[in-house]
C-alpha cells in the first residue's frame, strides 16, 4: 500500500532494506544467529558442536598475554581433548 507523508517511530533491528524506484521501501528481517551448543569449556577456550554437525574449538587470549599463548593453547586444547576422550569412553 502506498502512503505519502507517513510518520514512523524510530526502531532498530537487523534488516535488509530495499528501496524501490516507485518510492516504496521494503524491510526484510534477517534470521537470528543460531549459537553453537557448548560441550566443554576451559579458561579461554570452548569446544562446541554446530547445527551443521561440525565441531568448533575456539581459543581467545588478550594481546598482552601473547608470550603465554603457545603454552596456554596447548594446555587448554589438551584438557578439552582429555574431557572428550573421557566422555567417549563413558558413553
MMTF fields as JSON, N, C-alpha, C and O atoms, coordinates in Angstrom:
{
  "mmtfVersion": "1.0.0",
  "mmtfProducer": "UNKNOWN",
  "numBonds": 363,
  "numAtoms": 364,
  "numGroups": 91,
  "numChains": 1,
  "numModels": 1,
  "chainsPerModel": [1],
  "groupsPerChain": [91],
  "chainIdList": ["A"],
  "bondAtomList": [4, 2, 8, 6, 12, 10, 16, 14, 20, 18, 24, 22, 28, 26, 32, 30, 36, 34, 40, 38, 44, 42, 48, 46, 52, 50, 56, 54, 60, 58, 64, 62, 68, 66, 72, 70, 76, 74, 80, 78, 84, 82, 88, 86, 92, 90, 96, 94, 100, 98, 104, 102, 108, 106, 112, 110, 116, 114, 120, 118, 124, 122, 128, 126, 132, 130, 136, 134, 140, 138, 144, 142, 148, 146, 152, 150, 156, 154, 160, 158, 164, 162, 168, 166, 172, 170, 176, 174, 180, 178, 184, 182, 188, 186, 192, 190, 196, 194, 200, 198, 204, 202, 208, 206, 212, 210, 216, 214, 220, 218, 224, 222, 228, 226, 232, 230, 236, 234, 240, 238, 244, 242, 248, 246, 252, 250, 256, 254, 260, 258, 264, 262, 268, 266, 272, 270, 276, 274, 280, 278, 284, 282, 288, 286, 292, 290, 296, 294, 300, 298, 304, 302, 308, 306, 312, 310, 316, 314, 320, 318, 324, 322, 328, 326, 332, 330, 336, 334, 340, 338, 344, 342, 348, 346, 352, 350, 356, 354, 360, 358],
  "bondOrderList": [1, 1, 1, 1, 1, 1, 1, 1, 1, 1, 1, 1, 1, 1, 1, 1, 1, 1, 1, 1, 1, 1, 1, 1, 1, 1, 1, 1, 1, 1, 1, 1, 1, 1, 1, 1, 1, 1, 1, 1, 1, 1, 1, 1, 1, 1, 1, 1, 1, 1, 1, 1, 1, 1, 1, 1, 1, 1, 1, 1, 1, 1, 1, 1, 1, 1, 1, 1, 1, 1, 1, 1, 1, 1, 1, 1, 1, 1, 1, 1, 1, 1, 1, 1, 1, 1, 1, 1, 1, 1],
  "groupList": [{"groupName": "UNK", "atomNameList": ["N", "CA", "C", "O"], "elementList": ["N", "C", "C", "O"], "formalChargeList": [0, 0, 0, 0], "bondAtomList": [1, 0, 2, 1, 3, 2], "bondOrderList": [1, 1, 2], "singleLetterCode": "X", "chemCompType": "L-PEPTIDE LINKING"}],
  "groupTypeList": [0, 0, 0, 0, 0, 0, 0, 0, 0, 0, 0, 0, 0, 0, 0, 0, 0, 0, 0, 0, 0, 0, 0, 0, 0, 0, 0, 0, 0, 0, 0, 0, 0, 0, 0, 0, 0, 0, 0, 0, 0, 0, 0, 0, 0, 0, 0, 0, 0, 0, 0, 0, 0, 0, 0, 0, 0, 0, 0, 0, 0, 0, 0, 0, 0, 0, 0, 0, 0, 0, 0, 0, 0, 0, 0, 0, 0, 0, 0, 0, 0, 0, 0, 0, 0, 0, 0, 0, 0, 0, 0],
  "groupIdList": [1, 2, 3, 4, 5, 6, 7, 8, 9, 10, 11, 12, 13, 14, 15, 16, 17, 18, 19, 20, 21, 22, 23, 24, 25, 26, 27, 28, 29, 30, 31, 32, 33, 34, 35, 36, 37, 38, 39, 40, 41, 42, 43, 44, 45, 46, 47, 48, 49, 50, 51, 52, 53, 54, 55, 56, 57, 58, 59, 60, 61, 62, 63, 64, 65, 66, 67, 68, 69, 70, 71, 72, 73, 74, 75, 76, 77, 78, 79, 80, 81, 82, 83, 84, 85, 86, 87, 88, 89, 90, 91],
  "secStructList": [7, 7, 7, 1, 1, 7, 7, 7, 7, 7, 7, 7, 7, 7, 3, 3, 3, 3, 3, 7, 6, 6, 1, 7, 3, 3, 3, 3, 3, 7, 7, 7, 7, 7, 7, 7, 3, 3, 3, 3, 3, 7, 1, 1, 3, 3, 3, 3, 3, 7, 6, 6, 1, 7, 3, 3, 3, 3, 3, 7, 7, 7, 4, 4, 4, 4, 4, 4, 2, 2, 2, 2, 2, 2, 2, 2, 2, 2, 2, 2, 2, 2, 2, 2, 2, 2, 2, 2, 2, 2, 7],
  "xCoordList": [0.846, 0.0, 0.904, 1.813, 0.671, 1.444, 0.813, -0.402, 1.634, 1.163, 2.164, 3.37, 1.647, 2.535, 2.499, 1.51, 3.589, 3.713, 3.452, 2.678, 4.094, 3.94, 4.928, 6.112, 4.449, 5.315, 5.593, 4.673, 6.856, 7.241, 7.979, 8.739, 7.752, 8.509, 9.88, 10.002, 10.915, 12.241, 12.24, 11.58, 12.968, 13.107, 14.469, 15.123, 14.884, 16.167, 15.992, 15.077, 16.872, 16.828, 17.844, 18.552, 17.908, 18.813, 17.984, 17.353, 17.984, 17.12, 17.9, 18.996, 17.305, 17.716, 16.682, 15.482, 17.123, 16.212, 16.296, 17.382, 15.141, 15.091, 14.253, 13.076, 14.873, 14.212, 13.866, 14.756, 12.584, 12.131, 12.07, 12.013, 12.084, 12.039, 10.742, 10.715, 9.676, 8.384, 8.236, 7.187, 9.279, 9.247, 8.897, 8.984, 8.503, 8.206, 9.499, 10.527, 9.43, 10.576, 10.136, 9.106, 10.923, 10.622, 11.714, 12.904, 11.292, 12.208, 12.042, 10.924, 13.148, 13.15, 14.021, 15.221, 13.42, 14.192, 15.079, 14.624, 16.366, 17.312, 17.117, 16.701, 17.41, 17.233, 18.209, 19.323, 17.754, 18.606, 19.74, 19.585, 20.877, 22.049, 21.786, 21.324, 22.084, 21.929, 23.281, 24.274, 23.303, 24.561, 24.836, 23.92, 26.123, 26.53, 26.34, 26.382, 26.132, 25.943, 27.306, 28.039, 27.672, 28.973, 28.984, 28.045, 30.056, 30.205, 31.152, 30.841, 32.315, 33.317, 33.91, 34.056, 34.252, 34.868, 36.101, 36.201, 37.039, 38.213, 38.348, 37.426, 39.474, 39.631, 39.404, 38.644, 40.04, 39.971, 39.53, 39.719, 38.953, 38.606, 37.275, 36.819, 36.68, 35.404, 35.374, 35.822, 34.845, 34.562, 33.054, 32.351, 32.555, 31.11, 30.785, 31.639, 29.512, 29.035, 28.015, 27.064, 28.225, 27.333, 26.131, 26.1, 25.149, 23.952, 24.273, 23.49, 25.43, 25.852, 26.608, 27.108, 26.701, 27.366, 28.876, 29.555, 29.42, 30.858, 31.206, 30.404, 32.404, 32.894, 33.793, 34.573, 33.676, 34.449, 35.218, 34.644, 36.525, 37.363, 37.721, 38.34, 37.331, 37.593, 38.492, 38.214, 39.574, 40.524, 40.755, 40.975, 40.708, 40.981, 41.854, 41.737, 42.728, 43.65, 43.953, 44.101, 44.047, 44.344, 45.746, 46.653, 45.895, 47.163, 48.325, 49.455, 48.057, 49.14, 49.682, 50.749, 48.958, 49.418, 49.981, 49.997, 50.44, 50.93, 52.032, 52.077, 52.907, 54.0, 53.472, 54.124, 52.313, 51.717, 50.922, 50.545, 50.666, 49.764, 50.133, 49.267, 51.36, 51.635, 51.371, 50.759, 51.836, 51.668, 50.2, 49.723, 49.48, 48.069, 47.22, 46.299, 47.523, 46.778, 46.94, 45.964, 48.175, 48.435, 47.792, 47.178, 47.923, 47.381, 45.857, 45.295, 45.199, 43.738, 43.183, 42.162, 43.847, 43.404, 43.571, 42.716, 44.663, 44.878, 43.832, 43.337, 43.495, 42.482, 41.129, 40.437, 40.762, 39.475, 39.518, 38.527, 40.656, 40.782, 40.643, 40.034, 41.195, 41.05, 39.577, 39.1, 38.868, 37.443, 36.652, 35.738, 37.014, 36.319, 36.584, 35.661, 37.848, 38.194, 37.462, 36.944, 37.414, 36.713, 35.233, 34.647, 34.635, 33.212, 32.969, 31.974, 33.871, 33.725, 33.847, 33.132, 34.752, 34.945, 33.757, 33.401, 33.14, 31.996, 30.691, 29.747, 30.647, 29.398, 29.344, 28.354],
  "yCoordList": [-1.161, 0.0, 1.24, 1.337, 2.152, 3.384, 4.446, 4.644, 5.104, 6.183, 7.329, 7.112, 8.532, 9.69, 10.321, 10.214, 10.979, 11.663, 10.725, 11.04, 9.581, 8.592, 8.923, 9.137, 8.965, 9.185, 7.836, 7.062, 7.566, 6.294, 6.572, 7.536, 5.73, 5.787, 5.174, 4.257, 5.658, 5.06, 3.599, 3.249, 2.77, 1.367, 0.871, 1.503, -0.248, -0.824, -2.325, -2.926, -2.906, -4.336, -4.703, -3.845, -5.982, -6.483, -6.738, -7.787, -5.775, -5.82, -5.678, -5.118, -6.198, -5.868, -4.861, -5.114, -3.731, -2.684, -2.592, -2.54, -2.574, -2.466, -1.228, -1.145, -0.273, 0.953, 0.801, 0.666, 0.824, 0.606, 1.929, 3.006, 1.83, 3.019, 3.805, 5.021, 3.104, 3.791, 4.483, 5.058, 4.431, 5.114, 4.226, 4.667, 2.982, 2.058, 1.575, 1.443, 1.319, 0.802, -0.486, -0.524, -1.541, -2.842, -3.212, -3.051, -3.708, -4.191, -5.695, -6.195, -6.41, -7.857, -8.162, -7.885, -8.73, -9.051, -10.256, -11.282, -10.109, -11.198, -12.254, -11.918, -13.527, -14.566, -14.369, -13.875, -14.772, -14.657, -15.665, -16.76, -15.283, -16.147, -17.32, -17.133, -18.523, -19.716, -20.014, -20.244, -20.006, -20.247, -21.741, -22.555, -22.08, -23.468, -23.913, -23.097, -25.207, -25.766, -26.055, -26.901, -25.373, -25.647, -27.027, -27.4, -27.778, -29.099, -29.065, -29.601, -28.43, -28.314, -26.919, -26.3, -26.428, -25.111, -25.205, -26.05, -24.314, -24.135, -22.631, -21.877, -22.187, -20.761, -19.849, -18.886, -20.131, -19.27, -20.018, -19.516, -21.194, -21.986, -22.711, -22.947, -23.051, -23.758, -24.727, -24.407, -25.914, -26.859, -26.921, -27.176, -26.684, -26.7, -27.475, -27.717, -27.857, -28.567, -27.682, -27.205, -27.469, -26.632, -27.4, -28.63, -26.67, -27.279, -28.04, -28.882, -27.743, -28.412, -29.711, -30.335, -30.133, -31.379, -31.262, -32.283, -30.061, -29.854, -29.429, -28.794, -29.786, -29.388, -28.172, -28.082, -27.232, -25.996, -25.829, -25.918, -25.584, -25.267, -23.793, -23.377, -23.0, -21.565, -21.233, -21.62, -20.514, -20.112, -18.619, -18.128, -17.892, -16.448, -16.068, -16.624, -15.106, -14.644, -13.179, -12.781, -12.375, -10.955, -10.768, -11.56, -9.71, -9.446, -9.277, -9.654, -8.715, -8.5, -9.819, -9.834, -10.922, -12.238, -13.078, -14.307, -12.425, -13.097, -14.116, -15.171, -13.826, -14.744, -16.063, -17.096, -16.045, -17.249, -18.066, -19.203, -17.501, -18.116, -19.552, -20.421, -19.858, -21.253, -22.272, -23.313, -21.965, -22.905, -23.048, -24.16, -21.923, -21.964, -22.67, -23.414, -22.441, -23.089, -24.602, -25.345, -25.047, -26.492, -27.069, -28.134, -26.383, -26.895, -27.018, -28.05, -25.96, -25.975, -26.923, -27.574, -27.006, -27.959, -29.382, -30.233, -29.65, -30.987, -31.316, -32.442, -30.336, -30.56, -30.889, -31.8, -30.157, -30.424, -31.764, -32.494, -32.102, -33.405, -34.539, -35.564, -34.371, -35.392, -35.546, -36.66, -34.426, -34.491, -35.227, -35.995, -34.984, -35.66, -37.154, -37.951, -37.55, -38.971, -39.628, -40.734, -38.963, -39.495, -39.688, -40.706, -38.717, -38.801, -39.956, -40.671, -40.136, -41.212, -42.581, -43.514, -42.702, -43.997, -44.31, -45.476, -43.286, -43.5, -43.693, -44.299, -43.178, -43.213, -44.345, -44.516],
  "zCoordList": [0.0, 0.0, 0.0, 0.824, -0.879, -0.955, -0.065, -0.074, 0.681, 1.545, 1.441, 1.331, 1.475, 1.48, 2.853, 3.579, 3.198, 4.491, 5.652, 6.556, 5.625, 6.692, 7.803, 7.542, 9.027, 10.177, 10.828, 11.09, 11.083, 11.707, 12.995, 13.097, 13.969, 15.211, 14.965, 14.152, 15.647, 15.485, 15.942, 16.92, 15.243, 15.619, 15.157, 14.328, 15.694, 15.282, 15.115, 15.676, 14.346, 14.102, 13.044, 12.518, 12.741, 11.721, 10.466, 10.342, 9.527, 8.366, 7.072, 7.035, 6.021, 4.666, 4.185, 4.292, 3.66, 3.217, 1.696, 1.119, 1.069, -0.379, -0.728, -0.376, -1.419, -1.837, -3.312, -4.151, -3.626, -4.993, -5.767, -5.174, -7.08, -7.934, -7.776, -7.968, -7.428, -7.281, -5.924, -5.635, -5.092, -3.805, -2.631, -1.485, -2.882, -1.793, -1.15, -1.813, 0.127, 0.876, 1.549, 2.222, 1.364, 1.957, 2.956, 2.685, 4.107, 5.14, 5.256, 5.379, 5.218, 5.402, 6.605, 6.597, 7.634, 8.832, 8.56, 8.055, 8.908, 8.705, 9.793, 10.902, 9.497, 10.519, 11.674, 11.497, 12.864, 14.039, 13.969, 13.427, 14.522, 14.547, 15.489, 16.614, 15.018, 15.842, 16.487, 15.796, 17.799, 18.506, 18.613, 18.734, 18.566, 18.721, 20.164, 21.085, 20.356, 21.684, 22.31, 21.798, 23.412, 24.034, 24.688, 25.392, 24.446, 25.043, 26.237, 27.301, 26.055, 27.109, 27.098, 26.044, 28.285, 28.421, 29.29, 30.18, 29.011, 29.853, 30.081, 29.769, 30.616, 30.946, 29.746, 29.845, 28.629, 27.452, 26.2, 25.091, 26.347, 25.169, 25.364, 26.483, 24.233, 24.228, 23.065, 21.964, 23.315, 22.249, 22.126, 23.104, 20.905, 20.698, 19.437, 18.585, 19.348, 18.163, 17.471, 18.09, 16.176, 15.401, 14.892, 14.934, 14.414, 13.834, 12.553, 12.114, 11.954, 10.725, 11.0, 10.064, 12.27, 12.61, 12.73, 12.842, 12.71, 12.828, 14.249, 14.935, 14.677, 15.99, 15.831, 14.882, 16.772, 16.723, 18.033, 19.119, 17.916, 19.061, 18.943, 17.964, 19.944, 19.931, 21.106, 22.241, 20.829, 21.856, 21.714, 20.607, 22.818, 22.774, 23.965, 25.057, 23.716, 24.749, 24.481, 23.325, 25.527, 25.36, 24.786, 25.04, 24.014, 23.338, 24.312, 24.001, 25.481, 26.443, 27.005, 27.619, 26.801, 27.263, 26.117, 26.197, 25.057, 23.866, 24.167, 23.534, 25.108, 25.452, 26.01, 25.861, 26.644, 27.221, 26.205, 26.486, 25.037, 24.076, 23.71, 23.816, 23.287, 22.884, 23.99, 23.753, 25.195, 26.305, 26.692, 26.919, 26.77, 27.153, 26.095, 26.432, 24.838, 23.765, 23.832, 23.735, 23.998, 24.087, 25.341, 25.285, 26.469, 27.729, 27.671, 28.039, 27.207, 27.201, 26.143, 26.368, 24.993, 23.974, 24.492, 24.247, 25.205, 25.779, 26.834, 26.893, 27.667, 28.704, 28.088, 28.542, 27.07, 26.42, 25.699, 25.699, 25.082, 24.417, 25.428, 25.123, 26.619, 27.671, 28.069, 28.284, 28.164, 28.501, 27.424, 27.726, 26.168, 25.05, 25.1, 24.936, 25.326, 25.398, 26.554, 26.409, 27.697, 28.867, 28.558, 28.923, 27.89, 27.515, 26.534, 26.653, 25.572, 24.6, 25.253, 24.886, 26.223, 26.918, 27.827, 27.992, 28.418, 29.311, 28.54, 29.046, 27.322, 26.566, 25.646, 24.935]
}
